[in-house]
C-alpha cells in the first residue's frame, strides 16, 4: 500500500526556537562555551560527534520526515538499517558487534 501523507495547514512555528534561545544564552556567557565543551569532553569526543552529525545530516537513511507514517515493521527495519550504518562508519559504541547481512 502506498504511503499517504497527511497535509497539515500552515501553522506558524513557535518563536523563538530552541536553537535561538541557546545561541542567545551562550552569547551572554562570560566564558567560551566551545572551550568549556573541549575541557569537559575532549577533542576526540567532539571530533567524533562532528563526524556523526555530518553523516546524520547528509544521508537519506537518517531522514525522519516519514517516521510518523511507518508501521511497526517498517520502523524496526529502518532502525536496524541505521544501526548497521552507524557500525559501518565506526561511530557506534558497540565495537566488535556484528549485524547480520541485511539490505533495505
Secondary structure, DSSP 8 states (H G I E B T S, - for coil): --------------SS-HHHHHHHHHHH-SS-HHHHHHHHH-HHHHHHHHHHHHHHHH-GGG--TTGGG--HHHHHHHHHHHHHHHHHTT-SS-TT--------
